[in-house]
Amino acid sequence: MFLEWQVENEEDGLLLRTFLRSKHISKQLLTAVKFSADGKIEVNRTEQNVLYQVQTGDNVRLTFPTEQQNERLLAEYTKLEVIFEDDFLLIINKPAGMASIPSQYHPSGSVANFVKGHYEAQGLTSAIHIVTRLDRDTSGLMLIAKNRFAHARLSTFLQQGLLKRRYQALTSGVLQEEAGSIEAPIGRKEVSIMERFVTPEGKYAKTNYEVLKRYRGFDHVAIQLETGRTHQIRVHFSYIGHPLIGDDMYGGDTSMLQRQALHSCHLHLVHPVTEEYMAFDLALPDDLEEIIQKSE
């Protein structure tokens, strides 16, 4: 895997390291290239050190070193529903019931396991860089970076608001307002590894929502996160007395659904290399659509 640039007039005379920093190549990545067996920095197909002064028209190529893989992560093979893939990004439609990463007691069957198998089938040796993790029982769009450079840039974009997700959920009862925000700090319960709750000692969290349609016993809601705390949507709606349908951890009714009614339906971002704007949308999965159709 490599990146390649042509030196422009205004870049003439820059030190190679300065030129590469302007292309968002971090000091850490340059160090990894320098001390790897297969990473290279080349100018006009000749290896150069970072103190070389580039000239207008030079061809600069950075070859990424082979990433160290997690040998304990089992490669598994299934047909992932790939929404988009290139050399830097992988976007999938994650089904409900699949964890994002393996755990001590469930070392297989996760997105990470299947992505490793997906990479191996293509002859790729990349580590697994999950950018937008989803809970096991949340469905929808999930973004994975295919190398450390893409991951670092996407993490920056997430902080800058250039990468955003939207969700849809079925919330129990009738929300008092048709649109609003929930601002309440979230922390982890001491008695649980997984469960979160609203607590003054928690981290700031804000969830924006809009009711798309009301049904008997639940609302169909569009959600935009301002922050990305673990279980944020689930905790916030439970906190205001309207837990997600099917969410037994946070008090949701499981008579209609055996998983939380939460779907990652929209993702937009700036590509980490081309910097083009990209947007993806997914319809509701069959289990949520079926609940809505039965209620109409």
N, C-alpha and C positions, 0 to 999 in steps of 0.2 A: 504494500500500500504506500502511495506517495502523493505528495502535493507538488505542483509545479507553477512557477510564475515567470513572467517576462519583466525585466527591470525597465521602468518608465523613466522619462527624462528627469522628472523631479526627484527621482530616487538615486540618480547618478552620484557616486562617491560615498554612499552610505556604507558603514561597516556591515558585513553580512549578518552579524547578530542583530543589529538595529533594523535591518531590512526584514529579517524573519520575525522580530517582535512586532513590527507593523502589520504582519500577516497573522497576528494572534498566536504565534508559536511561543509557548511559555518557556521560562528559564528551566523549569523542571523537565520539559520535553526535550529541550536541547541537550541537557545533561544526560538524559536517557539515551539519546542518539549517540552522543560522544562515547559513552561507555558500553555500548552494545556491540555485538559481533556483526549485526546485519543492518544497523541504521546508518544512513549516509547523508551528508550535505554536499551537493555537487553544484558546480557552476560550469555550464557548457560541457557537461558530462565528465568533469574532472573534480575529484574531491578537494574541498577547500576547508580551511578552518574559519572560525567565526570572525577573525580580524581582517579577512579579505575585504577589499573595497569593491563593491559591485559597480558595473558600468552599464550605461544605457544599452538595452538590447540583450544583456546577459540572460541566459536561461538558468534559473535557480530551481533545483529539485531537492526536496526533502523526503527521504525514504524513512518511513516509520520503522522502529525496531519491532521484532516479534514480541507480542505481549505475553507476559507470564500468565498462564491459565491456572485456575483453581483445580488442582488434580483431584480433590475430593468431590468435586461436582460431577455427578454422573451424567453422561450424555444419553439422552433418550430421544426417541424418534416418533413423531406424530405429525399429522398434516396441520400445520399452523395456518390460520386464516390471515394471510399477509395482505395488508391494505396498501402498503408502499414499501419498497426496498431499493436502495442503491448502495454504493460503496461505504456510505457513512451512516445511514439511517435504516432502521427496521421498525415499521409500525404494524401492529397486529390487532386483531379483534379478539380480546381475551374472553373465553367463556366463563360464566359463573362456575364456581367450584374448583378453580385452578389457582393455587397460590402463586405469588410472583416469584418467591425464592424458596428453596428448601429449608426445612427446620430440622432440629435435632431428632425429632420423632417422626418427621415426614421427609426423608432425604431424597425422595423422587416425586415425579408428577407435577413439578412446578414449571412456570414459564422459563426460568433459567435453565432447567434441565433440557427442555425441548429446544430452546434457542441454541444451546451448545450442540445438540444433535443436528439442528438445521445448519449451523456453521460448518460442522465436520462434513456434512454431505456435500458442501460446496468447496471443501478444501481450505476453509478459513481457520485461522488459529487465534482469532481475537478473544479477549476476555469478555465477560458479559457485563455491559454497562446499562443498567435499567435507569431511565431518566424519570419516568412517571409511573410509580408503582401503584398497583390497585390491590385492595383487599381481596382475599380468596373468593368471596361470594359477590363481588362487584364485577360486572361485565363491561366490555367496551374497549375503546381505543387505548393502546398502551405504547409508549415510545421507548425504543432501545437504541443507544448509540453503539456503533460498530467499532469504534476505537477511542482511545483516551482523548485525542484532540477534539473529536466531535462531542464527547461527553462534557469536556470542560467548557466548550463554547455554549452548548445547550443549557448547562447549569447557569452560566452568566446570563443568557437570554431569559431564563426563568426568573432570575432576580430582577431583571430589567423590565419585566412585563411583556417581553417579545414572544413568549411561549405561554399559551394559556389553554386551559381545559374548561369545558362546560359539561354538566351532568344533567340527567333527568332522573327524577325519583317519584315514587308514590308514597305520600306521607299520610298517616292516619288522621282521621278527624277532619275538621274544617279550620284551616288557618285563618286567624283573625284578620290579617291584612293580605291583600292580593299580591302585594310586592313589598319587599322589605329586606332588612339585614339583621343578622344575628351576630352580635359581638360579645364573646364570652371566652375567657382564658381556659385552655385545656391542659390537663396534666394526667399522668398515669396513676391509677389506683395502686396503692402499696400492696394490696392483697392479690393483685393479678398481674401477670406478664403482659396480657393483651388489653384489658379493659381500660378505657379512658373516662374522664368525667370533667365537668366544669368545676374549677377551683380557683380561688384568688391567687394561689401559688403557681398556677399553670402558665403556659405561654400564650401570648396574644393570638386570637383567632377571629376571623371575620368571614361570614358566609352570606352572600347575596342570593335572593331567590325571587321568583315570579311564578304565580299560579297560572298554568296554561289552561287547565280546565278542572272543574269541580265535579266529583261523582259522589254517589251515596256512600259515605263512610271514608272517603279518602280524596286527596287532591293530587293531580298530576302537576309536578313542579319542575321548572327549569332552574338550575343552580350554577352560580359562578363563584369560585373561591377567590378570596383575597389573600389567604394564607394556605399553607398545606400541612396542617397538623394530622397526625395519625387519627383515623376514624372521625375526622372533623365534621363531615356532613351528618353522620349517624348520631354523634354526640350532641350536636347543636339542635337538631330537630327533636331529639328525645328530651333535651333540656327545656324546650318551650312547650312540651306536652304533646308533640306530634311525631312520635317515632316512626321510622320507615316501616312500611308493611314488610313482614317477614323477618325483621331484625330482632331475633330473640335475645341477643346480648343486651340490647338497649330498650327492651320493652315493647317491641313491635308485635302485632298480631300475626301468627303463623298459620292461620286457618286457610288463607288464600295462597300463600307462598312460603316455601321453606328456605328462602334466602332473602337478604335485604334487597328491597326493590330499588336498586341503584345502578345506573348505567352511565358510563363515560361516552357521551354522544358526539362531542366535538373537540377537535384539537387544531390549534393554529400556531404556527411557528415561523421563524426565519431559518432557512437552511444554514447549517454551520459552515459550509464552504462556499456555495454559490450566493448566499444571502438573499435568495428569492423567497417571497412570501408563499407559504403553503398552508392549505386548510383542508381538513378532513371531517366528514360527518357520517354518523352511523344511525340507522333507524333503531327503534327499540327492539330488543330480542323478543322471541315468540312468547316466552312466559309472561313478560310484562304486558305485551300487546294483548294477550288473551284475557288478562284481568280487566283491562280497559274495555275490550269488546263485550265482555259479559256484563259490564256495568252500564253500557249505553242503552 
